[in-house]
Amino acid sequence: MESTAAALNAGLVEELEHSGRIVSPQVAAAFRAVRRDLFVPGIPLDDAYRDDAVFTKRDADGSPLSSVSAPWLVATMLERLGVRQGDRVLEIGSGGYNAALLRHLVGPHGSVTSQDIDPEVIERAARCLAGAGVDGVRLVTGDGTLGVPAGGPYDRLVVTVQATSIAPAWLEQLTDEGRLVVPLRIRGLGRLLTFVREDDHWVGDGWDLCGFVRMRGPAARNPLMTTRLGDGIRLRWDGGPQPDADVLTAALAGERREVWTGVAVGVAEGTRPVVDLWLATVLDVFGRLHTGGAASVGEATVQALPGGSPATWTRDGLAHLVMRPADTGGSRFEYGVAWYGRDGAFAEDFAAQLRHWDRDHRGGPGPVLRVHPKESRDQRTGAGRLLDRPGPPAVITWP
């Protein structure tokens, strides 16, 4: 069994290197040294080495509470984190596997502290680490938003649960040259960001798509809100005005109109995640429309894009992103807006923002998220989208 596990692990490392997820020899060596199957006991070996997450705890409704993240995502986070020999590292959200990889990266003179709010998760991590022969990881039960000040200051801090804001304690417990890697939920979109200090604030970029179990505890923000708009149609939103389900369902049952933008993109460009983020930045009211294929409202058919269509709404209307072929080969598509309701001015504004992105930001460096820990929300002025979150002001700008 050990030889089979070693072979599967070697194959996983090769796969991650080939895909570009593992770049540095240090991260490759850590993956080779730590067997993943020892941190997901009880599942078949082949499943332990698939490039997928393994959920290790669920609540009574079946929603995941803890997991061992997919290897591609673990590798991406470790490459972003840039751990060096001798570093002090704090991990928020414990599963054991990531802590073992970090322990290998920091070497004999570094330290790893792994914190989780759930005592059962900490106990499981301790058993797995012991079974894998990994020592020197400090496991702490506590609220992740408070960090572990007794072990700081830290050179690196990595959050392995989905956060909705940057906890002040994380920034306070990092050194001036420290680095924070965190999956953030931004207006309903999950993105992986890397933060470094710049003068008196922190700058985050990267913006990889990602999904994590959500953070728990007193400071955790509510899950995404869902409004049902008929059979099989859901509008998911994260703060802002609550949509009127009855009014919007009636609008969807009416006439569908479209505004086409002339913005054509190649499938290979992979612009959807960037466009989604742009719309989340510029639209005052933002959510995502999900249908899971074609859905019906009365005699009307509504179909969202795969993964959900960025959407906005008013008191009596709704608009969402659509695409249509821009060539006969199926390699290019045009962005447009489908809208329902009486007044289409908000849909024209939606379309104008797509043209704005095409003109000024397409192919550019992407957005930057700046966190200003020494300011209050009332003090924060200037360009950008101020996120509606507790804690220090966080502002998205597009250079």
C-alpha positions as CSV (number, residue, x, y, z in Angstrom):
1,M,0.0,0.0,0.0
2,E,2.8,2.4,0.9
3,S,4.5,1.9,-2.5
4,T,1.1,2.5,-4.3
5,A,0.5,5.7,-2.3
6,A,4.1,6.9,-3.0
7,A,3.5,6.3,-6.7
8,L,0.1,8.0,-6.7
9,N,1.7,11.0,-4.8
10,A,4.5,11.2,-7.3
11,G,1.9,11.2,-10.1
12,L,0.0,14.0,-8.4
13,V,3.1,16.1,-8.1
14,E,3.9,15.6,-11.8
15,E,0.4,16.6,-12.7
16,L,0.6,19.8,-10.6
17,E,3.9,20.7,-12.1
18,H,2.7,20.1,-15.7
19,S,-0.4,22.3,-15.1
20,G,1.8,25.1,-13.7
21,R,0.3,25.0,-10.2
22,I,3.6,23.9,-8.7
23,V,6.4,26.1,-9.9
24,S,9.1,26.2,-7.2
25,P,11.3,23.3,-6.2
26,Q,10.5,24.0,-2.6
27,V,6.8,23.4,-3.0
28,A,7.4,20.4,-5.2
29,A,9.7,18.9,-2.5
30,A,7.0,19.5,0.2
31,F,4.4,17.7,-1.8
32,R,6.7,14.8,-2.4
33,A,7.5,14.5,1.3
34,V,3.9,14.6,2.5
35,R,1.4,11.8,1.6
36,R,-2.1,13.2,1.2
37,D,-3.8,9.8,1.9
38,L,-2.6,10.1,5.5
39,F,-4.8,13.1,6.0
40,V,-7.9,11.7,4.4
41,P,-8.1,8.3,6.0
42,G,-11.0,6.0,5.1
43,I,-11.3,6.9,1.4
44,P,-9.9,4.9,-1.5
45,L,-6.3,5.7,-2.4
46,D,-7.2,6.7,-5.9
47,D,-9.7,9.2,-4.5
48,A,-7.1,10.6,-2.0
49,Y,-4.9,11.5,-4.9
50,R,-7.5,13.0,-7.2
51,D,-7.2,16.8,-7.7
52,D,-10.4,17.4,-5.8
53,A,-11.4,18.6,-2.3
54,V,-12.3,16.0,0.3
55,F,-15.0,17.1,2.8
56,T,-14.2,15.8,6.3
57,K,-17.1,17.2,8.3
58,R,-20.6,18.3,7.5
59,D,-23.5,19.8,9.4
60,A,-26.9,18.2,10.0
61,D,-28.1,19.5,6.6
62,G,-25.1,18.1,4.7
63,S,-23.4,21.4,4.2
64,P,-19.6,21.1,4.5
65,L,-17.9,22.5,7.6
66,S,-14.3,21.3,7.0
67,S,-12.3,19.9,4.2
68,V,-8.9,19.0,2.8
69,S,-8.6,21.4,-0.1
70,A,-8.0,20.3,-3.7
71,P,-4.2,19.8,-4.4
72,W,-4.2,22.4,-7.2
73,L,-5.6,25.0,-4.8
74,V,-3.2,24.0,-2.0
75,A,-0.3,24.3,-4.4
76,T,-1.5,27.7,-5.7
77,M,-1.8,29.1,-2.2
78,L,1.7,27.8,-1.2
79,E,3.3,29.3,-4.3
80,R,1.5,32.6,-3.5
81,L,2.6,32.5,0.1
82,G,6.3,32.2,-0.7
83,V,7.2,30.4,2.6
84,R,10.9,30.5,3.4
85,Q,13.1,28.4,5.7
86,G,12.8,29.8,9.2
87,D,9.5,31.6,8.6
88,R,6.8,31.8,11.3
89,V,3.5,30.8,9.7
90,L,-0.1,31.1,11.0
91,E,-2.8,29.0,9.3
92,I,-6.5,29.8,9.9
93,G,-8.6,26.8,9.3
94,S,-7.0,23.4,10.1
95,G,-7.1,20.1,8.2
96,G,-3.6,18.8,8.9
97,Y,-2.4,18.3,5.3
98,N,-1.6,22.0,4.6
99,A,0.0,22.3,8.0
100,A,2.3,19.4,7.2
101,L,3.3,20.9,3.9
102,L,4.0,24.2,5.7
103,R,6.1,22.4,8.3
104,H,8.3,21.0,5.6
105,L,8.7,24.4,4.0
106,V,9.7,26.3,7.1
107,G,12.3,23.8,8.1
108,P,13.7,23.0,11.5
109,H,14.1,26.7,12.5
110,G,10.7,27.9,11.4
111,S,7.3,27.4,13.1
112,V,3.8,26.6,12.1
113,T,0.6,27.4,14.1
114,S,-2.7,26.1,12.8
115,Q,-5.9,27.4,14.3
116,D,-9.5,26.3,14.0
117,I,-12.7,27.2,15.8
118,D,-13.9,23.6,16.0
119,P,-12.2,21.3,18.6
120,E,-13.2,18.2,16.6
121,V,-11.3,19.5,13.6
122,I,-8.3,20.3,15.7
123,E,-8.4,16.8,17.2
124,R,-8.6,15.2,13.8
125,A,-5.7,17.3,12.5
126,A,-3.6,16.2,15.5
127,R,-4.3,12.5,14.8
128,C,-3.5,12.9,11.1
129,L,-0.3,14.8,11.8
130,A,0.8,12.1,14.3
131,G,0.0,9.3,11.9
132,A,2.1,11.0,9.2
133,G,5.0,11.4,11.6
134,V,4.8,15.2,11.4
135,D,5.7,17.0,14.6
136,G,6.3,20.6,15.5
137,V,2.9,22.0,14.4
138,R,1.2,24.0,17.1
139,L,-2.6,23.4,17.0
140,V,-4.8,26.0,18.6
141,T,-8.6,26.0,19.1
142,G,-10.1,29.5,18.7
143,D,-11.8,32.1,16.6
144,G,-9.8,32.5,13.5
145,T,-10.7,36.2,13.1
146,L,-8.7,36.8,16.3
147,G,-5.6,35.0,15.2
148,V,-3.0,33.7,17.7
149,P,-1.1,36.8,18.9
150,A,1.1,34.7,21.3
151,G,2.9,33.1,18.4
152,G,3.4,36.3,16.4
153,P,4.5,38.3,14.7
154,Y,4.2,36.0,11.7
155,D,6.1,36.2,8.4
156,R,3.2,34.5,6.5
157,L,-0.5,34.0,7.2
158,V,-2.7,31.8,5.2
159,V,-6.5,31.5,5.5
160,T,-8.0,28.2,4.3
161,V,-11.7,29.0,4.9
162,Q,-13.7,31.5,2.9
163,A,-13.6,35.0,4.6
164,T,-15.9,37.9,3.9
165,S,-13.6,40.6,5.2
166,I,-10.0,41.0,6.3
167,A,-9.8,40.6,10.1
168,P,-7.8,43.4,11.7
169,A,-5.9,40.8,13.8
170,W,-4.4,39.2,10.7
171,L,-2.8,42.4,9.6
172,E,-1.7,43.3,13.2
173,Q,0.0,39.9,13.7
174,L,2.0,40.1,10.5
175,T,5.5,41.6,10.2
176,D,6.0,44.6,8.0
177,E,7.4,42.3,5.2
178,G,4.7,39.8,5.9
179,R,2.3,38.2,3.4
180,L,-1.4,37.2,3.7
181,V,-3.1,34.7,1.3
182,V,-6.9,34.6,1.8
183,P,-9.9,33.4,-0.1
184,L,-12.4,36.3,0.0
185,R,-16.1,36.4,-0.8
186,I,-16.5,39.7,-2.7
187,R,-20.2,40.5,-3.5
188,G,-20.8,36.8,-3.8
189,L,-17.7,36.0,-5.9
190,G,-15.0,33.7,-4.4
191,R,-11.5,34.9,-5.2
192,L,-8.1,34.1,-3.8
193,L,-6.0,37.2,-3.0
194,T,-2.4,37.8,-1.9
195,F,-1.8,40.9,0.3
196,V,1.5,42.7,1.0
197,R,2.0,45.9,2.9
198,E,2.4,49.2,0.9
199,D,3.1,52.2,3.1
200,D,0.2,52.5,5.5
201,H,-2.1,50.0,3.9
202,W,-2.3,46.5,2.4
203,V,-2.6,45.7,-1.3
204,G,-4.2,42.5,-2.6
205,D,-4.2,41.1,-6.1
206,G,-4.2,37.7,-7.8
207,W,-7.9,37.1,-8.0
208,D,-7.9,33.3,-8.8
209,L,-11.3,31.7,-8.8
210,C,-11.7,29.5,-5.7
211,G,-14.2,27.8,-3.4
212,F,-13.9,27.1,0.3
213,V,-16.0,26.1,3.2
214,R,-17.1,29.3,4.9
215,M,-15.7,30.7,8.1
216,R,-17.6,30.1,11.3
217,G,-17.7,32.0,14.5
218,P,-19.1,35.1,16.0
219,A,-17.6,37.4,13.4
220,A,-18.5,35.3,10.4
221,R,-20.9,36.9,7.9
222,N,-24.1,35.3,6.9
223,P,-24.1,33.0,3.9
224,L,-25.3,34.3,0.5
225,M,-28.9,35.2,0.4
226,T,-31.1,33.4,-2.1
227,T,-34.4,34.7,-3.6
228,R,-36.4,32.2,-5.6
229,L,-38.0,33.6,-8.8
230,G,-40.1,30.7,-9.9
231,D,-39.4,27.1,-10.5
232,G,-35.7,26.5,-10.8
233,I,-34.7,30.1,-10.9
234,R,-32.6,31.6,-8.0
235,L,-31.1,35.0,-7.5
236,R,-28.2,34.9,-5.1
237,W,-27.0,38.1,-3.6
238,D,-24.6,39.3,-0.9
239,G,-25.9,42.5,0.8
240,G,-27.7,45.5,-0.6
241,P,-31.4,45.9,-1.3
242,Q,-33.5,42.8,-1.1
243,P,-35.1,41.9,-4.3
244,D,-38.9,41.6,-4.4
245,A,-39.5,38.0,-5.4
246,D,-43.1,38.5,-6.6
247,V,-42.4,41.6,-8.7
248,L,-39.3,40.1,-10.3
249,T,-41.0,36.8,-11.0
250,A,-43.8,38.6,-12.7
251,A,-41.2,40.6,-14.8
252,L,-39.5,37.4,-15.9
253,A,-42.8,36.0,-17.0
254,G,-43.2,39.0,-19.4
255,E,-41.3,40.1,-22.5
256,R,-37.6,39.5,-22.7
257,R,-35.6,42.2,-24.4
258,E,-31.9,42.3,-25.2
259,V,-29.1,44.9,-25.6
260,W,-26.1,43.7,-27.5
261,T,-22.8,45.5,-26.9
262,G,-20.5,44.6,-29.8
263,V,-18.0,43.3,-27.3
264,A,-16.8,40.0,-28.8
265,V,-14.4,37.7,-27.0
266,G,-12.6,34.5,-27.8
267,V,-13.4,31.4,-25.7
268,A,-9.7,30.9,-25.1
269,E,-9.4,34.4,-23.6
270,G,-11.2,33.2,-20.4
271,T,-12.7,36.7,-19.8
272,R,-15.8,35.6,-17.8
273,P,-14.2,35.7,-14.3
274,V,-12.8,39.2,-15.0
275,V,-16.0,40.5,-16.5
276,D,-18.0,39.1,-13.5
277,L,-15.6,40.9,-11.1
278,W,-15.8,44.1,-13.1
279,L,-19.6,44.1,-13.0
280,A,-19.5,43.3,-9.2
281,T,-17.3,46.4,-8.9
282,V,-19.3,48.9,-11.0
283,L,-23.0,47.8,-10.5
284,D,-24.5,49.3,-7.3
285,V,-27.0,46.4,-7.1
286,F,-25.3,43.1,-7.9
287,G,-26.1,39.4,-7.7
288,R,-26.0,36.2,-9.7
289,L,-28.9,34.5,-11.5
290,H,-28.9,30.7,-11.5
291,T,-31.2,28.4,-13.5
292,G,-29.3,25.2,-13.9
293,G,-30.3,25.1,-17.6
294,A,-33.4,26.5,-19.1
295,A,-36.2,27.3,-16.6
296,S,-39.8,28.4,-17.2
297,V,-41.8,31.3,-15.7
298,G,-45.3,31.0,-17.1
299,E,-44.8,30.7,-20.8
300,A,-41.4,32.4,-20.7
301,T,-38.0,30.6,-20.7
302,V,-35.1,32.0,-18.7
303,Q,-31.6,30.6,-19.0
304,A,-28.5,31.8,-17.0
305,L,-25.0,31.3,-18.1
306,P,-23.1,28.3,-16.6
307,G,-22.1,29.1,-13.1
308,G,-24.6,31.9,-12.9
309,S,-25.1,35.2,-14.8
310,P,-24.1,38.5,-13.2
311,A,-27.4,40.3,-12.6
312,T,-28.8,43.6,-11.4
313,W,-32.4,44.6,-10.6
314,T,-34.7,47.5,-9.8
315,R,-38.0,47.8,-8.0
316,D,-39.8,46.3,-11.1
317,G,-37.2,44.8,-13.4
318,L,-34.2,42.5,-13.7
319,A,-31.2,42.3,-16.2
320,H,-28.5,39.7,-16.5
321,L,-25.5,38.9,-18.7
322,V,-26.0,36.8,-21.8
323,M,-23.7,35.7,-24.7
324,R,-24.3,34.8,-28.3
325,P,-22.0,33.4,-31.0
326,A,-19.9,36.0,-32.8
327,D,-18.6,33.6,-35.5
328,T,-19.7,30.4,-37.2
329,G,-16.9,28.3,-35.6
330,G,-18.1,28.7,-32.0
331,S,-14.8,30.2,-30.9
332,R,-16.0,33.8,-30.3
333,F,-19.0,35.2,-28.4
334,E,-20.5,38.6,-27.9
335,Y,-21.6,39.9,-24.5
336,G,-25.0,41.3,-24.1
337,V,-27.7,42.0,-21.6
338,A,-31.2,40.4,-21.3
339,W,-33.7,42.4,-19.4
340,Y,-37.3,42.2,-18.2
341,G,-39.6,44.9,-16.9
342,R,-41.0,48.3,-18.0
343,D,-38.0,50.6,-18.2
344,G,-34.8,49.4,-19.8
345,A,-32.5,52.3,-18.8
346,F,-30.8,50.1,-16.2
347,A,-30.1,47.5,-18.8
348,E,-28.5,50.2,-21.1
349,D,-26.3,51.2,-18.1
350,F,-25.4,47.5,-17.7
351,A,-24.4,47.3,-21.3
352,A,-22.4,50.5,-21.2
353,Q,-20.3,49.1,-18.3
354,L,-19.4,46.1,-20.5
355,R,-18.3,48.5,-23.2
356,H,-16.3,50.4,-20.6
357,W,-14.5,47.3,-19.6
358,D,-13.7,46.4,-23.2
359,R,-12.4,49.9,-23.9
360,D,-10.4,50.6,-20.8
361,H,-9.6,47.3,-18.9
362,R,-9.7,44.4,-21.3
363,G,-6.3,42.7,-21.2
364,G,-5.1,45.0,-18.4
365,P,-3.6,44.1,-15.1
366,G,-6.9,43.6,-13.4
367,P,-8.2,45.1,-10.2
368,V,-6.5,45.9,-6.9
369,L,-8.0,45.6,-3.4
370,R,-6.6,48.0,-0.9
371,V,-7.2,47.6,2.8
372,H,-6.7,50.6,5.0
373,P,-6.4,49.4,8.6
374,K,-5.7,52.9,10.1
375,E,-8.8,54.5,8.7
376,S,-12.5,54.3,9.4
377,R,-15.1,53.7,6.7
378,D,-16.3,57.3,7.2
379,Q,-12.8,58.6,6.4
380,R,-12.4,56.6,3.2
381,T,-13.0,58.7,0.1
382,G,-11.9,58.6,-3.5
383,A,-12.3,56.3,-6.4
384,G,-13.2,52.6,-6.3
385,R,-15.9,50.4,-4.8
386,L,-15.9,50.5,-1.0
387,L,-17.0,47.0,0.0
388,D,-19.9,46.7,2.5
389,R,-18.0,44.8,5.1
390,P,-17.1,45.1,8.8
391,G,-13.6,46.0,9.7
392,P,-11.1,48.3,8.0
393,P,-12.1,49.9,4.7
394,A,-11.5,47.7,1.7
395,V,-11.7,49.4,-1.7
396,I,-11.5,47.8,-5.2
397,T,-9.9,49.9,-8.0
398,W,-9.1,49.1,-11.6
399,P,-5.8,50.7,-12.7
